[in-house]
Amino acid sequence: QVQLVESGGGLVQAGGSLRLSCTASGNIFSSAVASWHRQAPGKQRELVAHSAPAGSPNYADSVKGRFTISRDNAKNTVYLQMANLKPEDTGVYYCNLRYYINNYWGQGTQVTVSS
């Protein structure tokens, strides 16, 4: 069973930056699609960014130019660098690994952006 451990959330003022990390157990990471999702209060979970084993990453329109997803396969870790944060970026951020038909989720980390 793959486990994902997230870290890096917190409280930041608008315009600030945070970096989220998600480290996976097991040996599937380098072959899996890694992604970050978020869920704001009262809203559905939405895809923020994803990184396939090969190819360019993709981003939601709302975060393009501000967020960067990256991965370190040697460390089984995916990162989300968030800059110029806005209050509407507030929510619980979850990392996900998708490997064939299997989906694995982290426990979530809270990001709060104050205005």
C-alpha positions in Angstrom: 0.0 0.0 0.0 1.4 3.4 -1.0 1.2 6.1 1.6 1.6 9.8 0.9 2.8 12.3 3.5 2.3 16.0 2.9 3.8 19.0 4.6 4.3 22.7 4.1 0.9 24.2 4.6 0.3 27.2 6.8 -1.0 30.7 7.2 0.4 33.4 4.8 -0.5 36.9 3.8 -1.7 37.6 0.3 1.3 38.0 -2.0 3.3 35.5 0.0 4.7 32.1 -0.9 4.6 28.5 0.3 6.0 25.3 -0.8 4.1 22.0 -0.3 5.8 18.7 -0.3 4.4 15.2 -0.7 6.6 12.1 -0.2 5.4 8.6 -1.2 6.3 5.2 0.1 6.9 2.3 -2.1 8.5 2.1 -5.6 5.8 3.4 -8.0 6.5 7.1 -7.8 8.7 7.5 -10.8 6.1 5.8 -13.0 3.1 7.5 -11.6 1.2 10.7 -12.4 1.6 13.1 -9.5 -0.9 15.9 -8.9 -2.0 18.5 -6.4 -5.7 19.2 -5.8 -7.4 21.6 -3.4 -10.7 21.9 -1.7 -12.1 25.2 -0.4 -14.8 25.3 2.2 -18.2 24.5 0.6 -16.6 23.7 -2.8 -15.7 20.6 -4.7 -12.1 19.4 -4.9 -10.4 20.7 -7.9 -7.2 19.8 -9.8 -4.5 22.4 -9.4 -1.5 20.9 -11.2 -0.3 17.6 -12.4 3.0 16.1 -13.5 3.3 13.0 -15.6 6.5 10.8 -15.6 7.3 12.4 -19.0 6.2 15.6 -20.6 5.3 19.1 -19.4 3.3 19.8 -16.3 -0.3 21.1 -16.5 -2.0 23.7 -14.4 -5.4 25.1 -13.7 -6.0 28.4 -15.3 -6.4 30.0 -11.9 -2.8 29.2 -10.8 -0.9 29.5 -14.1 2.1 31.7 -13.7 2.0 31.5 -9.9 2.3 27.8 -9.0 5.0 25.4 -10.1 4.8 21.6 -9.7 8.0 19.6 -9.7 9.1 16.1 -8.8 12.2 14.5 -7.5 12.0 10.8 -8.4 15.1 10.0 -6.3 13.3 11.2 -3.2 9.8 10.0 -4.2 8.6 13.5 -3.7 6.4 16.0 -5.5 6.4 19.7 -4.7 4.1 22.6 -5.3 5.7 25.9 -5.1 3.1 28.6 -4.7 3.8 32.3 -5.2 1.8 35.5 -5.2 -0.8 33.7 -3.1 -4.4 35.1 -3.1 -7.2 34.6 -0.5 -9.0 32.5 -3.0 -6.1 30.0 -2.9 -7.2 29.1 0.6 -8.2 25.5 1.1 -7.0 22.0 2.0 -4.4 20.8 -0.5 -4.1 17.1 -1.3 -1.5 15.3 -3.3 -2.4 12.3 -5.5 -0.5 9.6 -7.2 -2.2 7.7 -10.1 -0.6 4.5 -11.1 -2.6 2.5 -13.7 -6.0 2.1 -12.1 -4.9 2.9 -8.6 -5.3 6.3 -7.0 -3.5 7.2 -3.8 -4.3 10.4 -1.7 -2.4 12.3 1.0 -4.1 13.4 4.2 -4.3 17.0 3.1 -2.5 20.1 4.3 -4.3 23.4 5.1 -3.3 26.6 3.3 -4.8 29.8 4.5 -4.1 33.1 2.7 -5.2 36.2 4.6 -6.0 39.5 2.8 
